[in-house]
């Protein structure tokens, strides 16, 4: 997981200036960047009016905030599951029968 969290404003600044995102940008950041880049390009080409571009940008920024929260939650959950899985792997080999059963349920080898 990346260390620095980019805000929607940071992404907007990069897209407006046609500068690249950092290599470690998250999926939601990449999606917002692409959308904003397209909005700015369509505005510069006269395809979108200033009002339409502003509305589209606002909609994209709002959705980014929602999706970014879900992405952070998912990444944190996935990280914890990897850590738990490693411990349960040890328990599966060296733990008591109840602990081994929990390990099998967790990794999908036992459905109850």
C-alpha positions as CSV (number, residue, x, y, z in Angstrom):
1,X,0.0,0.0,0.0
2,X,1.3,3.4,-0.9
3,X,2.5,5.8,1.8
4,X,1.2,9.1,0.5
5,X,-2.5,9.5,0.0
6,X,-3.4,11.7,-2.9
7,X,-6.4,14.0,-2.6
8,X,-8.8,14.6,-5.5
9,X,-7.3,18.2,-5.7
10,X,-3.8,16.7,-6.2
11,X,-5.1,14.5,-9.0
12,X,-7.0,17.4,-10.5
13,X,-3.8,19.5,-10.5
14,X,-1.9,16.7,-12.3
15,X,-4.7,16.1,-14.9
16,X,-5.1,19.8,-15.6
17,X,-1.4,20.2,-16.2
18,X,-1.2,16.9,-18.2
19,X,1.4,15.5,-15.8
20,X,1.6,11.8,-15.0
21,X,0.3,10.2,-11.8
22,X,2.9,8.6,-9.5
23,X,3.6,4.9,-10.3
24,X,2.1,3.8,-7.0
25,X,-1.3,5.5,-7.5
26,X,-4.3,3.5,-6.5
27,X,-7.0,2.3,-8.8
28,X,-9.5,5.0,-7.8
29,X,-6.8,7.6,-8.3
30,X,-6.1,6.3,-11.8
31,X,-9.7,6.3,-12.7
32,X,-10.3,9.9,-11.5
33,X,-7.1,11.0,-13.3
34,X,-8.4,9.5,-16.6
35,X,-11.8,11.0,-16.2
36,X,-10.5,14.4,-15.4
37,X,-8.0,14.3,-18.2
38,X,-10.8,13.5,-20.6
39,X,-12.9,16.3,-19.2
40,X,-10.1,18.8,-19.6
41,X,-9.4,17.6,-23.2
42,X,-13.0,17.8,-24.2
43,X,-13.3,21.3,-22.6
44,X,-10.2,22.5,-24.5
45,X,-11.5,21.1,-27.8
46,X,-14.9,22.9,-27.2
47,X,-16.8,19.7,-26.9
48,X,-17.9,20.5,-23.3
49,X,-19.0,23.9,-22.1
50,X,-17.5,25.4,-18.9
51,X,-20.7,24.5,-17.1
52,X,-20.8,21.0,-18.3
53,X,-17.1,20.4,-17.6
54,X,-17.6,21.8,-14.0
55,X,-20.6,19.5,-13.4
56,X,-18.7,16.5,-14.8
57,X,-15.7,17.3,-12.7
58,X,-17.8,17.7,-9.5
59,X,-19.5,14.4,-10.2
60,X,-16.2,12.6,-10.7
61,X,-14.6,14.1,-7.6
62,X,-17.6,13.2,-5.5
63,X,-17.6,9.6,-6.7
64,X,-13.8,9.4,-6.2
65,X,-14.2,10.2,-2.6
66,X,-16.7,7.4,-2.1
67,X,-14.7,4.9,-4.0
68,X,-11.4,5.8,-2.4
69,X,-12.9,5.0,1.0
70,X,-13.9,1.6,-0.2
71,X,-10.5,1.0,-1.8
72,X,-8.8,1.9,1.5
73,X,-11.1,-0.4,3.5
74,X,-10.5,-3.2,1.0
75,X,-6.7,-2.8,1.1
76,X,-6.7,-2.7,4.9
77,X,-8.9,-5.8,5.0
78,X,-6.8,-7.7,2.5
79,X,-3.6,-6.8,4.4
80,X,-5.1,-8.1,7.7
81,X,-6.4,-11.3,6.0
82,X,-2.9,-12.0,4.7
83,X,-1.5,-11.6,8.2
84,X,-4.2,-13.8,9.8
85,X,-3.7,-16.4,7.1
86,X,0.0,-16.7,7.9
87,X,-0.8,-17.2,11.6
88,X,-3.6,-19.7,10.8
89,X,-1.2,-21.6,8.6
90,X,1.1,-22.1,11.6
91,X,-2.0,-23.1,13.7
92,X,-3.1,-25.6,11.1
93,X,0.2,-27.5,11.7
94,X,0.9,-26.9,15.4
95,X,-2.4,-25.9,17.0
96,X,-5.1,-27.7,18.9
97,X,-7.9,-29.5,17.0
98,X,-10.3,-26.5,17.5
99,X,-7.7,-24.1,16.2
100,X,-7.0,-26.3,13.2
101,X,-10.7,-26.4,12.5
102,X,-10.8,-22.6,12.5
103,X,-7.8,-22.5,10.2
104,X,-9.6,-24.9,7.8
105,X,-12.8,-22.8,7.9
106,X,-10.8,-19.6,7.2
107,X,-8.9,-21.0,4.2
108,X,-12.0,-22.7,2.7
109,X,-11.1,-26.3,3.3
110,X,-14.0,-26.8,5.7
111,X,-17.5,-25.3,5.1
112,X,-18.8,-25.4,8.7
